[in-house]
Amino acid sequence: MKTKILLVDDEKDIIEFLQYNLSNEGFKVITANDGSEAIEKLNQKPDLIILDVMMPKMDGYETCSRIRSLDEFKNIPIIFLTAKSTELDEVHGLNLGADDFIQKPISTKKLIARVKSNLRKIDSTASNISGSKELIIGPLAINREKYEVLLKGKEIFFPKKEFEILYYLASNPGKVFDREKILSDIWGDDIYVVARTIDVHVRKIREKLDKYADMIETIKGIGYRFKNID
């Protein structure tokens, strides 16, 4: 069965160009012209989404946020197509749940490589994070299979990358990880993400941990460590 890609862009020429090239690589391409149509096309069960940022009706950021709010699609790889190139734009998109960015004008070879890399990451992330499917550490119960976090029995929602960082650190209590190591193991070496992204994600994780935020320690000048809890 062919891997299905949902391609979302309001520019007809870009849709036709990318659809042609992705189809030549053996992918089945589902197209949508705006965010609202993309939400409707989710019933075709895509394996990856390529999403333009600047669109009428519903932009890429809002579309990404809505997709991530659906349990069935909270872990699907999402690649943003964007003419925006600032670090703040990337951090904002990644914080909403995007996995990668491709800048316009689009390099076909780069896009195909990023698509294949993100599809590989679906399987490789699990192999990079060792340990059992469920971790119980103090007030936290983290289930990797369900992407579920319980804090003192209450479920707390974590977007995909926040969950992966939390599980990654909690799986190795007492071990210090620098930002580059976390980026490499969670995002992969062939996907460009700025180091500041880790700080943003850790801040969001701590906010959700509330009074238990200090379970994740900052090691000044290096990175982060999850506390050993006896």
C-alpha positions as a Markdown table, in Angstrom:
| # | Residue | x | y | z |
|---|---|---|---|---|
| 1 | Met | 0.0 | 0.0 | 0.0 |
| 2 | Lys | 1.3 | 3.4 | -1.0 |
| 3 | Thr | 2.3 | 6.0 | 1.7 |
| 4 | Lys | -0.3 | 8.8 | 1.6 |
| 5 | Ile | 0.7 | 12.4 | 1.8 |
| 6 | Leu | -1.8 | 15.2 | 2.4 |
| 7 | Leu | -0.5 | 18.3 | 0.5 |
| 8 | Val | -2.1 | 21.6 | 1.5 |
| 9 | Asp | -1.4 | 24.9 | -0.4 |
| 10 | Asp | -3.6 | 27.6 | -1.9 |
| 11 | Glu | -1.3 | 28.0 | -4.9 |
| 12 | Lys | -2.4 | 25.8 | -7.8 |
| 13 | Asp | 1.0 | 25.8 | -9.5 |
| 14 | Ile | 2.7 | 24.6 | -6.3 |
| 15 | Ile | 0.1 | 21.9 | -5.7 |
| 16 | Glu | 0.5 | 20.6 | -9.3 |
| 17 | Phe | 4.4 | 20.8 | -9.2 |
| 18 | Leu | 4.7 | 19.0 | -5.8 |
| 19 | Gln | 2.0 | 16.4 | -6.6 |
| 20 | Tyr | 3.8 | 15.4 | -9.8 |
| 21 | Asn | 7.2 | 15.0 | -8.0 |
| 22 | Leu | 5.8 | 13.2 | -5.0 |
| 23 | Ser | 3.8 | 10.9 | -7.2 |
| 24 | Asn | 7.0 | 10.1 | -9.1 |
| 25 | Glu | 8.6 | 9.0 | -5.9 |
| 26 | Gly | 5.8 | 6.5 | -5.3 |
| 27 | Phe | 3.6 | 8.4 | -2.9 |
| 28 | Lys | -0.2 | 8.7 | -3.1 |
| 29 | Val | -0.9 | 12.4 | -2.9 |
| 30 | Ile | -4.1 | 13.9 | -1.5 |
| 31 | Thr | -4.5 | 17.6 | -2.1 |
| 32 | Ala | -6.3 | 20.5 | -0.3 |
| 33 | Asn | -6.4 | 24.2 | -1.2 |
| 34 | Asp | -6.9 | 25.5 | 2.4 |
| 35 | Gly | -6.9 | 24.5 | 6.0 |
| 36 | Ser | -10.6 | 23.8 | 6.2 |
| 37 | Glu | -10.4 | 21.4 | 3.3 |
| 38 | Ala | -7.3 | 19.8 | 4.8 |
| 39 | Ile | -9.3 | 19.0 | 8.0 |
| 40 | Glu | -12.0 | 17.4 | 5.9 |
| 41 | Lys | -9.4 | 15.3 | 3.9 |
| 42 | Leu | -8.1 | 13.7 | 7.2 |
| 43 | Asn | -10.7 | 11.0 | 6.7 |
| 44 | Gln | -8.5 | 9.6 | 4.0 |
| 45 | Lys | -5.9 | 8.7 | 6.7 |
| 46 | Pro | -2.7 | 10.4 | 5.4 |
| 47 | Asp | 0.7 | 9.2 | 6.7 |
| 48 | Leu | 2.3 | 12.7 | 6.5 |
| 49 | Ile | 1.1 | 16.3 | 5.9 |
| 50 | Ile | 2.8 | 19.0 | 4.0 |
| 51 | Leu | 1.2 | 22.3 | 5.0 |
| 52 | Asp | 1.6 | 25.8 | 3.7 |
| 53 | Val | 1.7 | 28.5 | 6.4 |
| 54 | Met | 0.1 | 31.5 | 4.6 |
| 55 | Met | -3.4 | 30.5 | 3.4 |
| 56 | Pro | -6.8 | 32.2 | 3.4 |
| 57 | Lys | -9.7 | 31.1 | 5.6 |
| 58 | Met | -7.5 | 29.1 | 8.0 |
| 59 | Asp | -3.7 | 29.5 | 8.0 |
| 60 | Gly | -1.2 | 26.7 | 8.5 |
| 61 | Tyr | -0.6 | 27.5 | 12.1 |
| 62 | Glu | -4.3 | 27.1 | 13.0 |
| 63 | Thr | -4.6 | 24.1 | 10.8 |
| 64 | Cys | -1.7 | 22.4 | 12.5 |
| 65 | Ser | -3.1 | 23.2 | 15.9 |
| 66 | Arg | -6.5 | 21.7 | 15.0 |
| 67 | Ile | -4.9 | 18.5 | 13.6 |
| 68 | Arg | -2.8 | 18.1 | 16.7 |
| 69 | Ser | -5.9 | 18.3 | 18.9 |
| 70 | Leu | -7.2 | 15.1 | 17.3 |
| 71 | Asp | -6.0 | 12.0 | 19.0 |
| 72 | Glu | -5.7 | 10.0 | 15.8 |
| 73 | Phe | -3.4 | 12.6 | 14.3 |
| 74 | Lys | -1.4 | 14.0 | 17.2 |
| 75 | Asn | 1.7 | 12.1 | 16.1 |
| 76 | Ile | 1.5 | 12.4 | 12.3 |
| 77 | Pro | 4.5 | 14.1 | 10.8 |
| 78 | Ile | 3.7 | 17.7 | 9.7 |
| 79 | Ile | 6.1 | 19.7 | 7.4 |
| 80 | Phe | 5.5 | 23.4 | 7.0 |
| 81 | Leu | 6.0 | 25.1 | 3.7 |
| 82 | Thr | 6.8 | 28.8 | 4.4 |
| 83 | Ala | 8.1 | 32.0 | 2.9 |
| 84 | Lys | 8.8 | 33.1 | 6.5 |
| 85 | Ser | 12.3 | 32.4 | 7.7 |
| 86 | Thr | 12.7 | 34.0 | 11.2 |
| 87 | Glu | 13.6 | 31.9 | 14.2 |
| 88 | Leu | 10.5 | 33.1 | 16.0 |
| 89 | Asp | 8.3 | 31.8 | 13.1 |
| 90 | Glu | 10.0 | 28.4 | 13.3 |
| 91 | Val | 9.8 | 28.2 | 17.1 |
| 92 | His | 6.1 | 29.1 | 16.9 |
| 93 | Gly | 5.4 | 26.4 | 14.4 |
| 94 | Leu | 7.3 | 23.8 | 16.2 |
| 95 | Asn | 5.6 | 24.7 | 19.4 |
| 96 | Leu | 2.3 | 24.0 | 17.7 |
| 97 | Gly | 3.4 | 20.6 | 16.7 |
| 98 | Ala | 5.2 | 20.9 | 13.4 |
| 99 | Asp | 8.1 | 18.5 | 12.8 |
| 100 | Asp | 10.0 | 20.3 | 10.1 |
| 101 | Phe | 10.1 | 23.4 | 7.9 |
| 102 | Ile | 10.8 | 23.8 | 4.1 |
| 103 | Gln | 11.4 | 27.4 | 2.9 |
| 104 | Lys | 10.0 | 28.6 | -0.4 |
| 105 | Pro | 11.1 | 28.6 | -3.2 |
| 106 | Ile | 11.0 | 24.9 | -2.8 |
| 107 | Ser | 13.9 | 22.5 | -3.7 |
| 108 | Thr | 12.2 | 19.3 | -4.9 |
| 109 | Lys | 15.2 | 17.2 | -3.8 |
| 110 | Lys | 15.2 | 18.7 | -0.4 |
| 111 | Leu | 11.5 | 18.3 | 0.1 |
| 112 | Ile | 11.6 | 14.6 | -0.9 |
| 113 | Ala | 14.6 | 14.0 | 1.4 |
| 114 | Arg | 12.7 | 15.7 | 4.3 |
| 115 | Val | 9.5 | 13.7 | 3.6 |
| 116 | Lys | 11.4 | 10.4 | 3.7 |
| 117 | Ser | 13.4 | 11.5 | 6.8 |
| 118 | Asn | 10.2 | 12.4 | 8.7 |
| 119 | Leu | 8.6 | 9.1 | 7.7 |
| 120 | Arg | 11.6 | 7.2 | 9.0 |
| 121 | Lys | 11.4 | 9.1 | 12.2 |
| 122 | Ile | 8.1 | 7.5 | 13.0 |
| 123 | Asp | 9.8 | 4.2 | 13.6 |
| 124 | Ser | 13.2 | 5.5 | 14.7 |
| 125 | Thr | 12.0 | 7.7 | 17.5 |
| 126 | Ala | 10.8 | 4.6 | 19.4 |
| 127 | Ser | 14.1 | 2.9 | 19.0 |
| 128 | Asn | 16.0 | 6.0 | 20.3 |
| 129 | Ile | 13.9 | 6.1 | 23.5 |
| 130 | Ser | 14.7 | 3.0 | 25.5 |
| 131 | Gly | 12.8 | 1.4 | 28.3 |
| 132 | Ser | 9.3 | 0.0 | 29.0 |
| 133 | Lys | 6.2 | 1.4 | 27.4 |
| 134 | Glu | 5.1 | 2.9 | 30.7 |
| 135 | Leu | 7.2 | 4.9 | 33.2 |
| 136 | Ile | 6.1 | 5.6 | 36.7 |
| 137 | Ile | 8.2 | 8.3 | 38.4 |
| 138 | Gly | 6.9 | 9.9 | 41.6 |
| 139 | Pro | 3.6 | 11.6 | 40.7 |
| 140 | Leu | 4.1 | 10.9 | 36.9 |
| 141 | Ala | 2.9 | 8.0 | 34.9 |
| 142 | Ile | 4.0 | 8.2 | 31.3 |
| 143 | Asn | 2.7 | 5.8 | 28.7 |
| 144 | Arg | 4.7 | 5.8 | 25.5 |
| 145 | Glu | 2.3 | 3.6 | 23.5 |
| 146 | Lys | -0.7 | 5.8 | 24.2 |
| 147 | Tyr | 1.2 | 9.1 | 24.3 |
| 148 | Glu | -0.5 | 9.7 | 27.7 |
| 149 | Val | 0.8 | 11.5 | 30.8 |
| 150 | Leu | -0.9 | 11.3 | 34.1 |
| 151 | Leu | 0.1 | 13.7 | 36.9 |
| 152 | Lys | -1.2 | 12.4 | 40.2 |
| 153 | Gly | -3.9 | 10.5 | 38.3 |
| 154 | Lys | -5.0 | 13.5 | 36.2 |
| 155 | Glu | -4.3 | 13.3 | 32.4 |
| 156 | Ile | -2.2 | 16.2 | 31.1 |
| 157 | Phe | -2.0 | 16.7 | 27.3 |
| 158 | Phe | 1.4 | 17.0 | 25.8 |
| 159 | Pro | 2.0 | 17.7 | 22.1 |
| 160 | Lys | 4.1 | 15.1 | 20.3 |
| 161 | Lys | 7.6 | 16.6 | 20.7 |
| 162 | Glu | 6.9 | 17.8 | 24.3 |
| 163 | Phe | 5.9 | 14.2 | 25.1 |
| 164 | Glu | 9.0 | 12.8 | 23.5 |
| 165 | Ile | 11.3 | 15.1 | 25.3 |
| 166 | Leu | 9.6 | 14.4 | 28.6 |
| 167 | Tyr | 9.8 | 10.6 | 28.1 |
| 168 | Tyr | 13.4 | 10.8 | 26.9 |
| 169 | Leu | 14.6 | 12.7 | 30.0 |
| 170 | Ala | 12.4 | 10.7 | 32.4 |
| 171 | Ser | 13.8 | 7.4 | 30.9 |
| 172 | Asn | 17.3 | 8.5 | 32.0 |
| 173 | Pro | 16.9 | 10.1 | 35.4 |
| 174 | Gly | 20.1 | 11.7 | 36.7 |
| 175 | Lys | 21.7 | 11.9 | 33.3 |
| 176 | Val | 22.6 | 15.3 | 31.8 |
| 177 | Phe | 21.7 | 15.8 | 28.2 |
| 178 | Asp | 22.9 | 18.8 | 26.2 |
| 179 | Arg | 20.6 | 20.5 | 23.7 |
| 180 | Glu | 22.4 | 19.1 | 20.7 |
| 181 | Lys | 22.0 | 15.5 | 21.9 |
| 182 | Ile | 18.3 | 16.0 | 22.6 |
| 183 | Leu | 17.8 | 17.6 | 19.1 |
| 184 | Ser | 19.7 | 14.7 | 17.5 |
| 185 | Asp | 17.8 | 11.9 | 19.3 |
| 186 | Ile | 14.3 | 13.5 | 19.1 |
| 187 | Trp | 14.4 | 15.3 | 15.7 |
| 188 | Gly | 17.2 | 13.5 | 13.9 |
| 189 | Asp | 20.5 | 14.7 | 12.5 |
| 190 | Asp | 19.1 | 15.4 | 9.0 |
| 191 | Ile | 16.4 | 17.8 | 10.1 |
| 192 | Tyr | 17.3 | 21.4 | 10.9 |
| 193 | Val | 15.9 | 22.7 | 14.1 |
| 194 | Val | 17.4 | 25.5 | 16.2 |
| 195 | Ala | 18.7 | 24.7 | 19.7 |
| 196 | Arg | 16.4 | 27.3 | 21.2 |
| 197 | Thr | 13.5 | 25.0 | 20.3 |
| 198 | Ile | 14.5 | 22.7 | 23.2 |
| 199 | Asp | 14.3 | 25.6 | 25.7 |
| 200 | Val | 10.8 | 26.5 | 24.5 |
| 201 | His | 9.6 | 22.9 | 24.7 |
| 202 | Val | 11.1 | 22.4 | 28.2 |
| 203 | Arg | 9.4 | 25.6 | 29.4 |
| 204 | Lys | 6.0 | 24.4 | 28.1 |
| 205 | Ile | 6.6 | 21.0 | 29.8 |
| 206 | Arg | 7.4 | 22.6 | 33.1 |
| 207 | Glu | 4.3 | 24.8 | 32.9 |
| 208 | Lys | 2.2 | 21.6 | 32.6 |
| 209 | Leu | 4.0 | 19.9 | 35.4 |
| 210 | Asp | 3.0 | 22.9 | 37.6 |
| 211 | Lys | 4.4 | 22.4 | 41.1 |
| 212 | Tyr | 6.4 | 19.5 | 40.0 |
| 213 | Ala | 8.2 | 21.6 | 37.3 |
| 214 | Asp | 11.6 | 21.2 | 39.2 |
| 215 | Met | 11.6 | 17.5 | 38.2 |
| 216 | Ile | 13.4 | 18.8 | 35.1 |
| 217 | Glu | 16.6 | 20.6 | 36.2 |
| 218 | Thr | 18.5 | 23.1 | 34.1 |
| 219 | Ile | 22.3 | 22.4 | 34.1 |
| 220 | Lys | 23.7 | 25.9 | 33.4 |
| 221 | Gly | 25.7 | 26.1 | 30.2 |
| 222 | Ile | 25.0 | 22.5 | 29.2 |
| 223 | Gly | 21.3 | 21.3 | 29.0 |
| 224 | Tyr | 18.8 | 19.4 | 31.1 |
| 225 | Arg | 18.5 | 16.6 | 33.6 |
| 226 | Phe | 15.5 | 14.7 | 35.0 |
| 227 | Lys | 15.8 | 14.4 | 38.8 |
| 228 | Asn | 16.5 | 11.0 | 40.4 |
| 229 | Ile | 13.5 | 10.2 | 42.6 |
| 230 | Asp | 13.9 | 7.5 | 45.2 |
